[in-house]
Structure formats: C-alpha cells, structure tokens
Amino acid sequence: QQATQRMLDEATRVGANAVINVRYSTSAVTAGAAEVYAYGTAVLLVPES
C-alpha cells in the first residue's frame, strides 16, 4: 500500500493524472523482511474534444 501511494504521489508531482502498466516486484532484504516495488508509466489523460 505504501509503495503504491508513493508511486501515485510521484506521478502527481510530475503533472500526471494517471499511472498505467503498473507492476509490482518484491525482494528479500533480510530474514523476515522484504521490499515491495511499485512502478508504472505516469501519463496525463485529457478528454477528446
């Protein structure tokens, strides 16, 4: 949940209003601990006129 929120916050910071192709990855740090990575492509969606 924290990884997803950080990704969305960064997308907003750079002016995006959506993130597409979201992927998650994990890696073991130590026994009993792991990291979760969330990444995707930040995009700016605009309505067609």
PQR file with spaces between the fields and no chain letter, atoms N, CA, C, O and H, PARSE charges and radii, in Angstrom:
ATOM       1  N    GLN     1       0.827   -1.186    0.000 -0.4000 1.5000
ATOM       2  CA   GLN     1       0.000    0.000    0.000 -0.0000 2.0000
ATOM       3  C    GLN     1       0.875    1.254    0.000  0.5500 1.7000
ATOM       4  O    GLN     1       0.589    2.213   -0.717 -0.5500 1.4000
ATOM       5  N    GLN     2       1.933    1.247    0.799 -0.4000 1.5000
ATOM       6  CA   GLN     2       2.829    2.410    0.854 -0.0000 2.0000
ATOM       7  C    GLN     2       3.558    2.595   -0.478  0.5500 1.7000
ATOM       8  O    GLN     2       3.739    3.725   -0.931 -0.5500 1.4000
ATOM       9  H    GLN     2       2.165    0.468    1.381  0.4000 1.0000
ATOM      10  N    ALA     3       3.973    1.509   -1.099 -0.4000 1.5000
ATOM      11  CA   ALA     3       4.668    1.604   -2.390 -0.0000 2.0000
ATOM      12  C    ALA     3       3.743    2.191   -3.455  0.5500 1.7000
ATOM      13  O    ALA     3       4.165    3.022   -4.259 -0.5500 1.4000
ATOM      14  H    ALA     3       3.826    0.591   -0.731  0.4000 1.0000
ATOM      15  N    THR     4       2.495    1.762   -3.460 -0.4000 1.5000
ATOM      16  CA   THR     4       1.532    2.288   -4.429 -0.0000 2.0000
ATOM      17  C    THR     4       1.293    3.772   -4.203  0.5500 1.7000
ATOM      18  O    THR     4       1.254    4.545   -5.159 -0.5500 1.4000
ATOM      19  H    THR     4       2.152    1.086   -2.807  0.4000 1.0000
ATOM      20  N    GLN     5       1.133    4.175   -2.956 -0.4000 1.5000
ATOM      21  CA   GLN     5       0.881    5.583   -2.660 -0.0000 2.0000
ATOM      22  C    GLN     5       2.065    6.452   -3.052  0.5500 1.7000
ATOM      23  O    GLN     5       1.876    7.549   -3.578 -0.5500 1.4000
ATOM      24  H    GLN     5       1.164    3.546   -2.179  0.4000 1.0000
ATOM      25  N    ARG     6       3.283    5.980   -2.805 -0.4000 1.5000
ATOM      26  CA   ARG     6       4.469    6.748   -3.202 -0.0000 2.0000
ATOM      27  C    ARG     6       4.527    6.922   -4.714  0.5500 1.7000
ATOM      28  O    ARG     6       4.876    7.993   -5.211 -0.5500 1.4000
ATOM      29  H    ARG     6       3.436    5.089   -2.377  0.4000 1.0000
ATOM      30  N    MET     7       4.182    5.861   -5.442 -0.4000 1.5000
ATOM      31  CA   MET     7       4.176    5.939   -6.901 -0.0000 2.0000
ATOM      32  C    MET     7       3.152    6.975   -7.368  0.5500 1.7000
ATOM      33  O    MET     7       3.452    7.790   -8.241 -0.5500 1.4000
ATOM      34  H    MET     7       3.899    4.991   -5.038  0.4000 1.0000
ATOM      35  N    LEU     8       1.955    6.950   -6.799 -0.4000 1.5000
ATOM      36  CA   LEU     8       0.921    7.909   -7.181 -0.0000 2.0000
ATOM      37  C    LEU     8       1.309    9.332   -6.811  0.5500 1.7000
ATOM      38  O    LEU     8       1.053   10.261   -7.577 -0.5500 1.4000
ATOM      39  H    LEU     8       1.711    6.288   -6.090  0.4000 1.0000
ATOM      40  N    ASP     9       1.916    9.513   -5.660 -0.4000 1.5000
ATOM      41  CA   ASP     9       2.370   10.845   -5.246 -0.0000 2.0000
ATOM      42  C    ASP     9       3.410   11.397   -6.212  0.5500 1.7000
ATOM      43  O    ASP     9       3.373   12.578   -6.559 -0.5500 1.4000
ATOM      44  H    ASP     9       2.123    8.758   -5.037  0.4000 1.0000
ATOM      45  N    GLU    10       4.332   10.554   -6.642 -0.4000 1.5000
ATOM      46  CA   GLU    10       5.372   10.993   -7.582 -0.0000 2.0000
ATOM      47  C    GLU    10       4.760   11.330   -8.940  0.5500 1.7000
ATOM      48  O    GLU    10       5.166   12.301   -9.579 -0.5500 1.4000
ATOM      49  H    GLU    10       4.363    9.595   -6.360  0.4000 1.0000
ATOM      50  N    ALA    11       3.799   10.545   -9.377 -0.4000 1.5000
ATOM      51  CA   ALA    11       3.127   10.833  -10.644 -0.0000 2.0000
ATOM      52  C    ALA    11       2.432   12.193  -10.584  0.5500 1.7000
ATOM      53  O    ALA    11       2.513   12.977  -11.529 -0.5500 1.4000
ATOM      54  H    ALA    11       3.469    9.756   -8.857  0.4000 1.0000
ATOM      55  N    THR    12       1.763   12.466   -9.492 -0.4000 1.5000
ATOM      56  CA   THR    12       1.103   13.763   -9.319 -0.0000 2.0000
ATOM      57  C    THR    12       2.122   14.890   -9.302  0.5500 1.7000
ATOM      58  O    THR    12       1.883   15.955   -9.872 -0.5500 1.4000
ATOM      59  H    THR    12       1.697   11.829   -8.724  0.4000 1.0000
ATOM      60  N    ARG    13       3.243   14.665   -8.659 -0.4000 1.5000
ATOM      61  CA   ARG    13       4.288   15.682   -8.559 -0.0000 2.0000
ATOM      62  C    ARG    13       4.800   16.105   -9.933  0.5500 1.7000
ATOM      63  O    ARG    13       5.123   17.274  -10.143 -0.5500 1.4000
ATOM      64  H    ARG    13       3.437   13.800   -8.196  0.4000 1.0000
ATOM      65  N    VAL    14       4.876   15.164  -10.865 -0.4000 1.5000
ATOM      66  CA   VAL    14       5.384   15.488  -12.200 -0.0000 2.0000
ATOM      67  C    VAL    14       4.278   15.905  -13.174  0.5500 1.7000
ATOM      68  O    VAL    14       4.540   16.088  -14.363 -0.5500 1.4000
ATOM      69  H    VAL    14       4.614   14.214  -10.695  0.4000 1.0000
ATOM      70  N    GLY    15       3.052   16.054  -12.681 -0.4000 1.5000
ATOM      71  CA   GLY    15       1.971   16.562  -13.507 -0.0000 2.0000
ATOM      72  C    GLY    15       1.080   15.523  -14.154  0.5500 1.7000
ATOM      73  O    GLY    15       0.240   15.865  -14.987 -0.5500 1.4000
ATOM      74  H    GLY    15       2.840   15.905  -11.715  0.4000 1.0000
ATOM      75  N    ALA    16       1.240   14.273  -13.793 -0.4000 1.5000
ATOM      76  CA   ALA    16       0.396   13.221  -14.363 -0.0000 2.0000
ATOM      77  C    ALA    16      -0.917   13.132  -13.589  0.5500 1.7000
ATOM      78  O    ALA    16      -1.011   13.583  -12.447 -0.5500 1.4000
ATOM      79  H    ALA    16       1.922   13.995  -13.117  0.4000 1.0000
ATOM      80  N    ASN    17      -1.925   12.545  -14.228 -0.4000 1.5000
ATOM      81  CA   ASN    17      -3.178   12.312  -13.520 -0.0000 2.0000
ATOM      82  C    ASN    17      -3.592   10.840  -13.557  0.5500 1.7000
ATOM      83  O    ASN    17      -4.704   10.489  -13.161 -0.5500 1.4000
ATOM      84  H    ASN    17      -1.849   12.179  -15.155  0.4000 1.0000
ATOM      85  N    ALA    18      -2.680    9.981  -14.040 -0.4000 1.5000
ATOM      86  CA   ALA    18      -2.925    8.542  -14.055 -0.0000 2.0000
ATOM      87  C    ALA    18      -1.594    7.807  -14.170  0.5500 1.7000
ATOM      88  O    ALA    18      -0.590    8.372  -14.605 -0.5500 1.4000
ATOM      89  H    ALA    18      -1.777   10.267  -14.362  0.4000 1.0000
ATOM      90  N    VAL    19      -1.609    6.541  -13.774 -0.4000 1.5000
ATOM      91  CA   VAL    19      -0.442    5.677  -13.939 -0.0000 2.0000
ATOM      92  C    VAL    19      -0.929    4.411  -14.629  0.5500 1.7000
ATOM      93  O    VAL    19      -1.874    3.769  -14.171 -0.5500 1.4000
ATOM      94  H    VAL    19      -2.425    6.083  -13.421  0.4000 1.0000
ATOM      95  N    ILE    20      -0.278    4.058  -15.734 -0.4000 1.5000
ATOM      96  CA   ILE    20      -0.668    2.870  -16.490 -0.0000 2.0000
ATOM      97  C    ILE    20       0.443    1.830  -16.433  0.5500 1.7000
ATOM      98  O    ILE    20       1.585    2.132  -16.085 -0.5500 1.4000
ATOM      99  H    ILE    20       0.490    4.580  -16.105  0.4000 1.0000
ATOM     100  N    ASN    21       0.084    0.603  -16.782 -0.4000 1.5000
ATOM     101  CA   ASN    21       1.030   -0.513  -16.807 -0.0000 2.0000
ATOM     102  C    ASN    21       1.736   -0.668  -15.459  0.5500 1.7000
ATOM     103  O    ASN    21       2.958   -0.799  -15.400 -0.5500 1.4000
ATOM     104  H    ASN    21      -0.843    0.358  -17.065  0.4000 1.0000
ATOM     105  N    VAL    22       0.954   -0.652  -14.383 -0.4000 1.5000
ATOM     106  CA   VAL    22       1.509   -0.760  -13.029 -0.0000 2.0000
ATOM     107  C    VAL    22       1.988   -2.186  -12.788  0.5500 1.7000
ATOM     108  O    VAL    22       1.292   -3.155  -13.092 -0.5500 1.4000
ATOM     109  H    VAL    22      -0.040   -0.546  -14.431  0.4000 1.0000
ATOM     110  N    ARG    23       3.183   -2.289  -12.240 -0.4000 1.5000
ATOM     111  CA   ARG    23       3.779   -3.587  -11.919 -0.0000 2.0000
ATOM     112  C    ARG    23       4.312   -3.560  -10.500  0.5500 1.7000
ATOM     113  O    ARG    23       4.653   -2.501   -9.973 -0.5500 1.4000
ATOM     114  H    ARG    23       3.749   -1.502  -11.993  0.4000 1.0000
ATOM     115  N    TYR    24       4.380   -4.720   -9.893 -0.4000 1.5000
ATOM     116  CA   TYR    24       4.908   -4.862   -8.539 -0.0000 2.0000
ATOM     117  C    TYR    24       6.031   -5.886   -8.553  0.5500 1.7000
ATOM     118  O    TYR    24       5.989   -6.872   -9.290 -0.5500 1.4000
ATOM     119  H    TYR    24       4.102   -5.580  -10.321  0.4000 1.0000
ATOM     120  N    SER    25       7.021   -5.633   -7.733 -0.4000 1.5000
ATOM     121  CA   SER    25       8.154   -6.539   -7.609 -0.0000 2.0000
ATOM     122  C    SER    25       8.533   -6.608   -6.140  0.5500 1.7000
ATOM     123  O    SER    25       8.363   -5.635   -5.404 -0.5500 1.4000
ATOM     124  H    SER    25       7.055   -4.832   -7.135  0.4000 1.0000
ATOM     125  N    THR    26       9.038   -7.735   -5.717 -0.4000 1.5000
ATOM     126  CA   THR    26       9.473   -7.883   -4.325 -0.0000 2.0000
ATOM     127  C    THR    26      10.901   -8.395   -4.289  0.5500 1.7000
ATOM     128  O    THR    26      11.381   -9.026   -5.231 -0.5500 1.4000
ATOM     129  H    THR    26       9.176   -8.525   -6.315  0.4000 1.0000
ATOM     130  N    SER    27      11.561   -8.111   -3.190 -0.4000 1.5000
ATOM     131  CA   SER    27      12.888   -8.673   -2.960 -0.0000 2.0000
ATOM     132  C    SER    27      13.074   -8.853   -1.465  0.5500 1.7000
ATOM     133  O    SER    27      12.615   -8.034   -0.669 -0.5500 1.4000
ATOM     134  H    SER    27      11.170   -7.598   -2.425  0.4000 1.0000
ATOM     135  N    ALA    28      13.746   -9.923   -1.092 -0.4000 1.5000
ATOM     136  CA   ALA    28      14.021  -10.195    0.314 -0.0000 2.0000
ATOM     137  C    ALA    28      15.199   -9.340    0.760  0.5500 1.7000
ATOM     138  O    ALA    28      16.235   -9.301    0.097 -0.5500 1.4000
ATOM     139  H    ALA    28      14.119  -10.588   -1.739  0.4000 1.0000
ATOM     140  N    VAL    29      15.034   -8.661    1.879 -0.4000 1.5000
ATOM     141  CA   VAL    29      16.100   -7.815    2.412 -0.0000 2.0000
ATOM     142  C    VAL    29      16.899   -8.607    3.434  0.5500 1.7000
ATOM     143  O    VAL    29      18.114   -8.757    3.306 -0.5500 1.4000
ATOM     144  H    VAL    29      14.192   -8.692    2.418  0.4000 1.0000
ATOM     145  N    THR    30      16.219   -9.102    4.431 -0.4000 1.5000
ATOM     146  CA   THR    30      16.815   -9.974    5.448 -0.0000 2.0000
ATOM     147  C    THR    30      15.774  -11.024    5.801  0.5500 1.7000
ATOM     148  O    THR    30      14.658  -10.996    5.283 -0.5500 1.4000
ATOM     149  H    THR    30      15.231   -8.980    4.534  0.4000 1.0000
ATOM     150  N    ALA    31      16.130  -11.934    6.666 -0.4000 1.5000
ATOM     151  CA   ALA    31      15.172  -12.953    7.094 -0.0000 2.0000
ATOM     152  C    ALA    31      13.960  -12.273    7.729  0.5500 1.7000
ATOM     153  O    ALA    31      14.098  -11.512    8.686 -0.5500 1.4000
ATOM     154  H    ALA    31      17.036  -11.957    7.087  0.4000 1.0000
ATOM     155  N    GLY    32      12.795  -12.550    7.199 -0.4000 1.5000
ATOM     156  CA   GLY    32      11.569  -11.990    7.744 -0.0000 2.0000
ATOM     157  C    GLY    32      11.226  -10.599    7.251  0.5500 1.7000
ATOM     158  O    GLY    32      10.245  -10.017    7.714 -0.5500 1.4000
ATOM     159  H    GLY    32      12.683  -13.168    6.421  0.4000 1.0000
ATOM     160  N    ALA    33      11.999  -10.046    6.328 -0.4000 1.5000
ATOM     161  CA   ALA    33      11.716   -8.702    5.811 -0.0000 2.0000
ATOM     162  C    ALA    33      11.823   -8.710    4.287  0.5500 1.7000
ATOM     163  O    ALA    33      12.639   -9.428    3.709 -0.5500 1.4000
ATOM     164  H    ALA    33      12.795  -10.519    5.952  0.4000 1.0000
ATOM     165  N    ALA    34      10.990   -7.905    3.660 -0.4000 1.5000
ATOM     166  CA   ALA    34      11.004   -7.816    2.198 -0.0000 2.0000
ATOM     167  C    ALA    34      10.684   -6.390    1.780  0.5500 1.7000
ATOM     168  O    ALA    34      10.079   -5.625    2.532 -0.5500 1.4000
ATOM     169  H    ALA    34      10.328   -7.322    4.130  0.4000 1.0000
ATOM     170  N    GLU    35      11.101   -6.048    0.572 -0.4000 1.5000
ATOM     171  CA   GLU    35      10.769   -4.758   -0.029 -0.0000 2.0000
ATOM     172  C    GLU    35       9.761   -5.013   -1.142  0.5500 1.7000
ATOM     173  O    GLU    35       9.821   -6.032   -1.829 -0.5500 1.4000
ATOM     174  H    GLU    35      11.593   -6.669   -0.038  0.4000 1.0000
ATOM     175  N    VAL    36       8.848   -4.086   -1.309 -0.4000 1.5000
ATOM     176  CA   VAL    36       7.894   -4.151   -2.412 -0.0000 2.0000
ATOM     177  C    VAL    36       8.101   -2.908   -3.266  0.5500 1.7000
ATOM     178  O    VAL    36       8.089   -1.786   -2.760 -0.5500 1.4000
ATOM     179  H    VAL    36       8.799   -3.257   -0.752  0.4000 1.0000
ATOM     180  N    TYR    37       8.288   -3.116   -4.556 -0.4000 1.5000
ATOM     181  CA   TYR    37       8.454   -2.022   -5.505 -0.0000 2.0000
ATOM     182  C    TYR    37       7.188   -1.916   -6.345  0.5500 1.7000
ATOM     183  O    TYR    37       6.660   -2.923   -6.816 -0.5500 1.4000
ATOM     184  H    TYR    37       8.298   -4.027   -4.968  0.4000 1.0000
ATOM     185  N    ALA    38       6.712   -0.706   -6.527 -0.4000 1.5000
ATOM     186  CA   ALA    38       5.583   -0.450   -7.423 -0.0000 2.0000
ATOM     187  C    ALA    38       6.076    0.523   -8.481  0.5500 1.7000
ATOM     188  O    ALA    38       6.654    1.560   -8.155 -0.5500 1.4000
ATOM     189  H    ALA    38       7.141    0.112   -6.145  0.4000 1.0000
ATOM     190  N    TYR    39       5.849    0.191   -9.744 -0.4000 1.5000
ATOM     191  CA   TYR    39       6.292    1.096  -10.797 -0.0000 2.0000
ATOM     192  C    TYR    39       5.356    1.004  -11.986  0.5500 1.7000
ATOM     193  O    TYR    39       4.703   -0.015  -12.211 -0.5500 1.4000
ATOM     194  H    TYR    39       5.380   -0.652  -10.008  0.4000 1.0000
ATOM     195  N    GLY    40       5.304    2.082  -12.736 -0.4000 1.5000
ATOM     196  CA   GLY    40       4.441    2.159  -13.898 -0.0000 2.0000
ATOM     197  C    GLY    40       4.786    3.400  -14.698  0.5500 1.7000
ATOM     198  O    GLY    40       5.797    4.055  -14.445 -0.5500 1.4000
ATOM     199  H    GLY    40       5.834    2.911  -12.553  0.4000 1.0000
ATOM     200  N    THR    41       3.952    3.714  -15.651 -0.4000 1.5000
ATOM     201  CA   THR    41       4.166    4.870  -16.514 -0.0000 2.0000
ATOM     202  C    THR    41       3.164    5.960  -16.157  0.5500 1.7000
ATOM     203  O    THR    41       1.953    5.761  -16.253 -0.5500 1.4000
ATOM     204  H    THR    41       3.130    3.182  -15.857  0.4000 1.0000
ATOM     205  N    ALA    42       3.681    7.112  -15.746 -0.4000 1.5000
ATOM     206  CA   ALA    42       2.825    8.249  -15.415 -0.0000 2.0000
ATOM     207  C    ALA    42       2.384    8.922  -16.708  0.5500 1.7000
ATOM     208  O    ALA    42       3.204    9.184  -17.588 -0.5500 1.4000
ATOM     209  H    ALA    42       4.665    7.274  -15.668  0.4000 1.0000
ATOM     210  N    VAL    43       1.092    9.200  -16.822 -0.4000 1.5000
ATOM     211  CA   VAL    43       0.550    9.817  -18.035 -0.0000 2.0000
ATOM     212  C    VAL    43      -0.410   10.946  -17.673  0.5500 1.7000
ATOM     213  O    VAL    43      -0.914   11.023  -16.552 -0.5500 1.4000
ATOM     214  H    VAL    43       0.425    8.988  -16.108  0.4000 1.0000
ATOM     215  N    LEU    44      -0.646   11.812  -18.641 -0.4000 1.5000
ATOM     216  CA   LEU    44      -1.632   12.880  -18.490 -0.0000 2.0000
ATOM     217  C    LEU    44      -2.778   12.580  -19.447  0.5500 1.7000
ATOM     218  O    LEU    44      -2.631   12.706  -20.663 -0.5500 1.4000
ATOM     219  H    LEU    44      -0.236   11.749  -19.551  0.4000 1.0000
ATOM     220  N    LEU    45      -3.908   12.189  -18.898 -0.4000 1.5000
ATOM     221  CA   LEU    45      -5.081   11.889  -19.710 -0.0000 2.0000
ATOM     222  C    LEU    45      -5.890   13.163  -19.913  0.5500 1.7000
ATOM     223  O    LEU    45      -6.155   13.902  -18.964 -0.5500 1.4000
ATOM     224  H    LEU    45      -4.027   12.087  -17.910  0.4000 1.0000
ATOM     225  N    VAL    46      -6.279   13.410  -21.157 -0.4000 1.5000
ATOM     226  CA   VAL    46      -7.111   14.575  -21.471 -0.0000 2.0000
ATOM     227  C    VAL    46      -8.316   14.095  -22.277  0.5500 1.7000
ATOM     228  O    VAL    46      -8.186   13.199  -23.111 -0.5500 1.4000
ATOM     229  H    VAL    46      -6.064   12.810  -21.927  0.4000 1.0000
ATOM     230  N    PRO    47      -9.474   14.678  -22.035 -0.5600 1.5000
ATOM     231  CA   PRO    47     -10.663   14.261  -22.787  0.2800 2.0000
ATOM     232  C    PRO    47     -10.563   14.668  -24.256  0.5500 1.7000
ATOM     233  O    PRO    47      -9.997   15.710  -24.587 -0.5500 1.4000
ATOM     234  N    GLU    48     -11.119   13.832  -25.127 -0.4000 1.5000
ATOM     235  CA   GLU    48     -11.170   14.183  -26.551 -0.0000 2.0000
ATOM     236  C    GLU    48     -12.204   15.274  -26.755  0.5500 1.7000
ATOM     237  O    GLU    48     -13.243   15.297  -26.095 -0.5500 1.4000
ATOM     238  H    GLU    48     -11.579   12.986  -24.858  0.4000 1.0000
ATOM     239  N    SER    49     -11.907   16.175  -27.675 -0.4000 1.5000
ATOM     240  CA   SER    49     -12.887   17.241  -27.936 -0.0000 2.0000
ATOM     241  C    SER    49     -13.474   17.130  -29.317  0.5500 1.7000
ATOM     242  O    SER    49     -14.314   17.945  -29.699 -0.5500 1.4000
ATOM     243  H    SER    49     -11.063   16.156  -28.211  0.4000 1.0000
